[in-house]
């Protein structure tokens, strides 16, 4: 059912590229995940509490995943960042193939067509390697801003990718006040 629903919903996804809007190719969750239904369950159980069941972060004050996380697949460094996030690298999901599926769900389903065309899905080996290089909360915010600036400049991601972060002084990042 998830594969059918995902194909129907994502077949109509639009991606934003330089020069306008272009229809994204139909997406088949089974092409990037060994078990799409389990990947969705893992996301909801492990990530949905903060990032929202649909990746929209409401009401949490975190980066939105929906319709944007795929941009991080644009450079090798930004791609690795997604796997090095503390809650990913230290996930209670110990099976690296299952964690790769969860992250492919995040990128290809919640990202909703924002991953560059031809993006390869995460693999268990890639997860295994990057888990050893986990970020800490101390460097997480500055690193995300640095990579957001990189993908905006190099990959033409929307400038809104930087919205949650404000540079107070070079190298110092603060959460904006509301």
Secondary structure, DSSP 8 states (H G I E B T S, - for coil): -HHHHHHHHHHT-EEEETTEEEE-----GGGT-S-HHHHHHHHHHHTHHHH-TTS--TTS-S---TTTGGGGGSSHHHHHHHHHSHHHHT-S---HHHHHHHHHIIIIIITTT-S-TT-----HHHHHHHHTT---HHHHHHHHHHHHHHHHHHH---GGGGTTEEEEETTEEEE---
